[in-house]
Amino acid sequence: DAEITQSPRHKITETGRQVTLACHQTWNHNNMFWYRQDLGHGLRLIHYSYGVQDTNKGEVSDGYSVSRSNTEDLPLTLESAASSQTSVYFCASSESGAGEAFFGQGTRLTVV
Amino acid sequence: QQQVKQSPQSLIVQKGGISIINCAYENTAFDYFPWYQQFPGKGPALLIAIRPDVSEKKEGRFTISFNKSAKQFSLHIMDSQPGDSATYFCAAKFQGAQKLVFGQGTRLTINP
């Protein structure tokens, strides 16, 4: 079955370190997204990609970057982790024109 | 600014009752309105969705009511069950785009 997987599921890192969260999908979807989930804010879009070599900033992109070198993967990098980036991160993918997004299980990141 | 506003933040309903969650939006460029259900430790999953050319969509115990003129839509869960206890997110998609914007989420608890 096609799926979308995130790794790691949990991570603790120190302030100032660079961190990369992995997202891999086997749906062969062109569209991939990174969201963060915080209480009271719902899901906020960090970055998204509509295809290989395409990346776009979302509403809360400061301090984050992504790159898309193939269809399956969209890694999210925190350049210099800050305590404000402690959150649960979700990766999602969708087929163009279909609307529905499929989400991974999430990565709980704690910055200490 | 929050493009989709969701209420209430939390809701407690007795088993067998009707759960109602409301969302409002401002941007008339949205063309797809999904509801996502999220259980603890899991990613959100599509529950039901509607497009603005219809006023209601029903799937089993779940119904979306859509009021285009008021720019509001709501999720109704009939005969609510303890297994419906979860966090619910409304969302909206821009016409011609693939990214979703989400409401703040509603934590629903169904008491047995």
Boltz contact constraints between the chains, C-beta under 6 A:
constraints:
  - contact:
      token1: [A, 31]
      token2: [B, 98]
      max_distance: 6.0
  - contact:
      token1: [A, 42]
      token2: [B, 89]
      max_distance: 6.0
  - contact:
      token1: [A, 42]
      token2: [B, 102]
      max_distance: 6.0
  - contact:
      token1: [A, 42]
      token2: [B, 103]
      max_distance: 6.0
  - contact:
      token1: [A, 42]
      token2: [B, 104]
      max_distance: 6.0
  - contact:
      token1: [A, 42]
      token2: [B, 105]
      max_distance: 6.0
  - contact:
      token1: [A, 43]
      token2: [B, 102]
      max_distance: 6.0
  - contact:
      token1: [A, 45]
      token2: [B, 99]
      max_distance: 6.0
  - contact:
      token1: [A, 48]
      token2: [B, 99]
      max_distance: 6.0
  - contact:
      token1: [A, 90]
      token2: [B, 43]
      max_distance: 6.0
  - contact:
      token1: [A, 94]
      token2: [B, 98]
      max_distance: 6.0
  - contact:
      token1: [A, 99]
      token2: [B, 32]
      max_distance: 6.0
  - contact:
      token1: [A, 99]
      token2: [B, 93]
      max_distance: 6.0
  - contact:
      token1: [A, 100]
      token2: [B, 46]
      max_distance: 6.0
  - contact:
      token1: [A, 101]
      token2: [B, 100]
      max_distance: 6.0
  - contact:
      token1: [A, 103]
      token2: [B, 43]
      max_distance: 6.0
  - contact:
      token1: [A, 103]
      token2: [B, 44]
      max_distance: 6.0
  - contact:
      token1: [A, 104]
      token2: [B, 43]
      max_distance: 6.0
  - contact:
      token1: [A, 105]
      token2: [B, 43]
      max_distance: 6.0
  - contact:
      token1: [A, 106]
      token2: [B, 43]
      max_distance: 6.0
